[in-house]
Amino acid sequence: MTDELEIVETLPPLHPGEVLREEFMKPLGLSAGAVAKALKLPRTRIERIVREEIGISTDTALRLGRLFNVSSQFWLNLQTRFEIETLLPEISRELEEIRPIAP
């Protein structure tokens, strides 16, 4: 069981664009253009998300949720988790210096 935990801890943060690409678009045979058209968004936005260049905004999360019949919160949670896992190592020292006000 310990080996499994170590493997999980060494995986890079999961970008929501990877989930969109690998779990939704590929299995359904959808191109970025087809998704963008269905969402009424620029194709370049979807292309940049699946290339993991940009994150998923609330607007995009609402649209993806509707399109794929999942909650918009699903997409926002993926984005938030990615941002936390990416930023935490960068600012961990500064966070340690912050003293909580409440007990």
C-alpha positions in Angstrom: 0.0 0.0 0.0 2.9 2.4 0.7 4.2 2.0 -2.8 0.9 3.0 -4.3 0.8 6.2 -2.2 4.4 7.1 -3.2 3.4 6.7 -6.9 0.4 9.0 -6.5 2.5 11.6 -4.6 5.0 11.8 -7.4 2.5 12.3 -10.2 2.5 15.9 -11.7 -0.6 18.0 -11.0 -3.5 17.0 -13.3 -4.4 19.8 -15.6 -8.2 20.0 -16.4 -7.3 20.2 -20.1 -5.9 16.7 -19.9 -9.2 15.5 -18.4 -11.1 17.3 -21.1 -8.9 15.8 -23.9 -8.5 12.2 -22.6 -11.7 11.5 -20.8 -14.2 13.4 -22.9 -13.0 14.5 -26.3 -11.0 11.4 -27.4 -13.5 8.8 -26.3 -16.3 10.8 -28.0 -14.2 11.5 -31.1 -14.6 15.3 -30.7 -12.3 17.9 -32.1 -11.5 21.2 -30.4 -13.5 22.8 -33.2 -16.6 20.7 -32.6 -16.5 21.3 -28.8 -15.9 25.1 -29.4 -18.8 25.3 -31.8 -21.1 23.4 -29.3 -20.0 25.7 -26.5 -20.3 28.9 -28.7 -16.6 29.7 -27.8 -13.6 30.4 -29.9 -11.8 27.2 -31.1 -8.5 28.6 -29.9 -9.8 28.7 -26.3 -10.5 24.9 -26.4 -7.3 24.2 -28.2 -5.3 26.1 -25.6 -7.1 24.3 -22.7 -6.4 20.8 -24.1 -2.8 21.8 -24.8 -2.7 22.8 -21.1 -1.7 26.3 -21.9 -4.6 28.0 -20.1 -7.1 27.0 -17.4 -10.8 26.6 -17.3 -12.7 29.8 -16.4 -16.1 29.8 -14.7 -17.8 30.6 -18.0 -16.1 27.7 -19.7 -16.9 25.4 -16.8 -20.5 26.2 -17.0 -20.6 25.5 -20.7 -18.6 22.2 -20.4 -20.8 21.1 -17.6 -23.9 21.5 -19.7 -22.3 19.9 -22.8 -21.0 16.8 -21.1 -23.8 16.6 -18.5 -21.6 16.9 -15.5 -21.6 19.7 -12.9 -19.7 22.9 -13.6 -18.2 22.4 -10.2 -16.5 19.3 -11.5 -14.5 21.5 -13.9 -13.9 24.2 -11.4 -12.7 21.7 -8.8 -10.2 20.3 -11.3 -8.9 23.8 -12.0 -8.7 24.8 -8.4 -6.8 21.6 -7.4 -4.4 22.1 -10.3 -3.7 25.7 -9.3 -3.2 24.7 -5.6 -0.9 21.8 -6.4 1.1 24.0 -8.8 1.4 27.0 -6.6 1.9 25.4 -3.2 5.5 24.3 -3.8 6.3 27.8 -5.1 5.0 29.7 -2.0 5.3 27.0 0.8 8.1 28.9 2.5 6.1 32.1 2.6 3.0 30.2 3.9 5.1 28.8 6.7 5.9 32.3 7.8 2.2 33.3 8.1 1.0 33.0 11.6 -2.7 32.0 12.0 -4.9 34.6 13.9 -7.4 32.1 15.1 -6.4 29.3 17.5 
